[in-house]
Amino acid sequence: MKSPNERRRFVLRAAAGFAALVTAGCERLSRSEWFPKVLAVGESLSSGAQHLISPRKSMAQEFSEADLSPQFRSNGTSMPNDPGYQALAANAFAGWALQVDGLVANPLKLTLAELRTMPARTQITRHDCVEGWSAIGKWTGVPLHEVLALAKPQPNARFAVFHCADPMEEDGSHKYYESIDMDDAYHPQTMLAYDLNGATLPVANGAPIRLRVERQLGYKMAKYVMRIELVESFAHIAGGKGGYWEDEGYEWYAGI
């Protein structure tokens, strides 16, 4: 009988293969009226099956330092093509502040130094990319629930949206963003990581902070986070699907 971790690996590989098939060969279908509806049904079935295999409150597997990958690769952007971000990076992010707003009673602006004084968590987990590679890294950061406790979400807040510094278009008009629901936002392993493998998070891996939501695929773990917006729906945000890649046809819930 397969262990829970083996079952999760099976679900991951199946999801990765399906996502690769969809994004590689079905771009025109994703723009049709009927195919996104089929994907939405599939996502609901996938999410339901995932919840049967592993409840949302369960913890992702954690490892020992002996399991660390020799190198934690950078995927996607290694330096955002944004002058404002590059100026912050050149000054070790001394002028950077995380904005937390939207459906909150107490909007926040937290500097990196302030985040580092908050209660921290360290975890060694595996990062699973939809492209098929995995790496194990040691992450230290602020559990997201600690930030939410300060911001005081309003009762109608359903999602946390992470707005990033990384422009996805040459004119800078469309920046990377991602989102998770409040169940994942309050999960004890969900954090805003500022250290990787015992050192300051490198720019190539998302400095000054990146999201770690350990029970989902890598594309959910936004790098270069600048702002967290709590919302009731995605209607007013970019393509309205809850994330940059979701707007291109990826599934919104990418649990593994």
C-alpha angles and dihedrals in degrees: 000000000000120000121238090256092052090050090050090051090052091051090047094052092046091049092047092051093048093047091050091050093049097046094042101047111013106059093120091047091054088060094053123096098241106039098064087054090055090050090050091055090048091050091053091050091046092049092048092050091048091053090053091051096044126005117233092247094057120106128248114242115274124206140201128257088256087067096055115127114246088240132012102218125220114239125199116348118022095182122015113239092231122116093210093053093044090053090052091049091050088057095048089254092289091146096042122113131178112233117211115187145124116087096012132117093217115038112206143205111192124184121216089252091054092049089052091056092055124092108289137205130203122201136167109217142156120256111212116197123204087230089069105258129113135196134182118225140171112238130191124185149110116304105241091232089066091059091045090052088060095043095047104215117228117243093254094055107117104162140033112219119201114209113198139200094236114107112214095192128056093242091052092238096126119047127188116269138169138181143203132189124252093261089063092038090060096040109121093234095052107102147158099241121210099166131054122194093347096309136090110286108265120236090242089060096047112282138216090028137341132189119254114195098165101195095060136068121275098260089067091060100086119208128211093027112194104163140018115206122189112213142171094220141359094240095115098039122093109285094355096239098104102255146033095256092038087059086057094052106277119134115265094218107055101172119162 
